Amino acid sequence: MNPWFETVAEAQRRAKKRLPKSVYGALIAGSERGQTIEDNQAAFTELGFAPHVAGPIGERDQSTTVLGQPLSMPVMISPTGVQAVHPDGEVAVARAAAARGIAMALSSFASKPVEEVIAANPSTFFQLYWCGGKDDILARMDRAKKAGAVGLILTLDWSFSHGRDWGSPVIPEKLDLRTMVKFAPQTLARPRWLATYLRSGHIPDLTAPNMAVGGAPAPGFFGAYGEWMGTPAPDWDDVRWICEQWDGPVLLKGVMRVDDARRAVDAGVAGISVSNHGGNNLDGTPAAIRALPVLADAVGGEIEVLLDGGIRRGSDVVKAVALGARAVLIGRAYLWGLAANGQAGVENVLDILRGGIDSALLGLRKTKVTDLTRDDIVVPEGFTRALGVPEGARDTVSA
Ligand SMILES: Cc1cc2nc3c(=O)[nH]c(=O)nc-3n(C[C@H](O)[C@H](O)[C@H](O)COP(=O)(O)O)c2cc1C
């Protein structure tokens, strides 16, 4: 079979064929009835383009910057904590991102140490959860800073919702002989995935090395998750404290409301990602793209506004940028590519997005991605959601 694929949908089909059922299920993720995960993609299908048939256009330029990092296109890797997709995991993703000139973001729950990932892509942001005591949080930040992380992504939109109507994948606590025998029917049914691991000489590592503090061994994924569940949720003073401690750009990920965005600006963040955690968090939250225009209007003049959730093609990227995002972060799209064909699969996904962005720019007769405006997009009435708009300001919002 030709390892090259032409769409992200095809990468997903290959990932499904290649991965053991539980690993594939962990990437699908989602929560409750899956309303948000569905809306993240469906909302993009409601948006259209307003193309031109002629006009001046030469080479198209997709380059931009995010929090000081140059990007060859308005796309970044979103942090995802899934392990066991591929033996090279986040290092393969970081290499692919570097090869295609975009920035990487590494999850706290990643399977590879931050130092190895930054060696593969110096343009790497470290993603932090509010987990453990302040000393633990500081120790993780210091480690990432020393390793050379160019910015911090603080993800706070998590509600520990664990049920899914379609069933949650069973993920073992750790991989010893007993669990390997238990999971053998699943993994033996996926010989190519197994062979990739056997060739690499190690079995999937279910630890979270970047959650280790003070030279302690890497905790298991579930141990780290338990610590996170037991940590009291942070308030806005804590967000301010993080910004003060980091000494560099902080992006707050998971903002959906204008009042939160305003507080984030006051707390000192340099950017936000309008996001609902890819539909894995509070089900019933609208698609991120529906909240974007109002949030971009509210704070886009003061901080950088990004978006993540539902991006599967270059035209989705163009729609998000035209509606006010400086760039987008992608999650599942690159995970499908990684599962389908390792580093080359992630590069394949990035090339698909680049090609789609280029076609859309050509159709819209825009030379630069930074020239896109709302006039390029057909936004149906009632599409936009204005969440957390203070009373009195509602009349000025086009909802
Ligand atoms: C399997 C999986 C694991 C994730 N883990 C994290 C994580 O550790 N930290 C984080 O900030 N976001 C995490 N996310 C959310 C992504 O960063 C991103 O917000 C989301 O995937 C965007 O939606 P998309 O998958 O439709 O592109 C995860 C998403 C998925 C699918």
The ligand as an SDF file (V2000), in Angstrom:
LIG
                    3D

 31 33  0  0  0  0  0  0  0  0999 V2000
   -6.2890   12.0470   22.7890 C   0  0  0  0  0  0  0  0  0  0  0  0
   -6.2020   13.4560   23.1980 C   0  0  0  0  0  0  0  0  0  0  0  0
   -5.3890   13.8390   24.2690 C   0  0  0  0  0  0  0  0  0  0  0  0
   -5.3040   15.1740   24.6500 C   0  0  0  0  0  0  0  0  0  0  0  0
   -4.4760   15.5540   25.6700 N   0  0  0  0  0  0  0  0  0  0  0  0
   -4.3340   16.8680   25.9710 C   0  0  0  0  0  0  0  0  0  0  0  0
   -3.3940   17.2930   26.9360 C   0  0  0  0  0  0  0  0  0  0  0  0
   -2.6950   16.4930   27.5350 O   0  0  0  0  0  0  0  0  0  0  0  0
   -3.3050   18.6140   27.1890 N   0  0  0  0  0  0  0  0  0  0  0  0
   -4.0690   19.5510   26.5320 C   0  0  0  0  0  0  0  0  0  0  0  0
   -3.9480   20.7500   26.7930 O   0  0  0  0  0  0  0  0  0  0  0  0
   -4.9550   19.1740   25.6030 N   0  0  0  0  0  0  0  0  0  0  0  0
   -5.0900   17.8670   25.3020 C   0  0  0  0  0  0  0  0  0  0  0  0
   -5.9590   17.4790   24.3200 N   0  0  0  0  0  0  0  0  0  0  0  0
   -6.7270   18.5170   23.5810 C   0  0  0  0  0  0  0  0  0  0  0  0
   -5.9410   19.0130   22.3610 C   0  0  0  0  0  0  0  0  0  0  0  0
   -4.8060   19.7510   22.7210 O   0  0  0  0  0  0  0  0  0  0  0  0
   -6.8130   19.9120   21.4930 C   0  0  0  0  0  0  0  0  0  0  0  0
   -7.4110   20.8840   22.3020 O   0  0  0  0  0  0  0  0  0  0  0  0
   -7.8940   19.1340   20.7430 C   0  0  0  0  0  0  0  0  0  0  0  0
   -7.4370   17.8730   20.3390 O   0  0  0  0  0  0  0  0  0  0  0  0
   -8.3160   19.9430   19.5210 C   0  0  0  0  0  0  0  0  0  0  0  0
   -9.3420   19.2890   18.8330 O   0  0  0  0  0  0  0  0  0  0  0  0
   -9.0820   18.3710   17.5360 P   0  0  0  0  0  0  0  0  0  0  0  0
   -8.5910   17.0610   18.0430 O   0  0  0  0  0  0  0  0  0  0  0  0
  -10.4280   18.2960   16.9270 O   0  0  0  0  0  0  0  0  0  0  0  0
   -8.0490   19.0710   16.6810 O   0  0  0  0  0  0  0  0  0  0  0  0
   -6.0630   16.1480   23.9340 C   0  0  0  0  0  0  0  0  0  0  0  0
   -6.8510   15.7580   22.8460 C   0  0  0  0  0  0  0  0  0  0  0  0
   -6.9240   14.4200   22.4790 C   0  0  0  0  0  0  0  0  0  0  0  0
   -7.7610   14.0410   21.2930 C   0  0  0  0  0  0  0  0  0  0  0  0
  1  2  1  0
  2  3  1  0
  2 30  2  0
  3  4  2  0
  4  5  1  0
  4 28  1  0
  5  6  2  0
  6  7  1  0
  6 13  1  0
  7  8  2  0
  7  9  1  0
  9 10  1  0
 10 11  2  0
 10 12  1  0
 12 13  2  0
 13 14  1  0
 14 15  1  0
 14 28  1  0
 15 16  1  0
 16 17  1  0
 16 18  1  0
 18 19  1  0
 18 20  1  0
 20 21  1  0
 20 22  1  0
 22 23  1  0
 23 24  1  0
 24 25  2  0
 24 26  1  0
 24 27  1  0
 28 29  2  0
 29 30  1  0
 30 31  1  0
M  END
$$$$
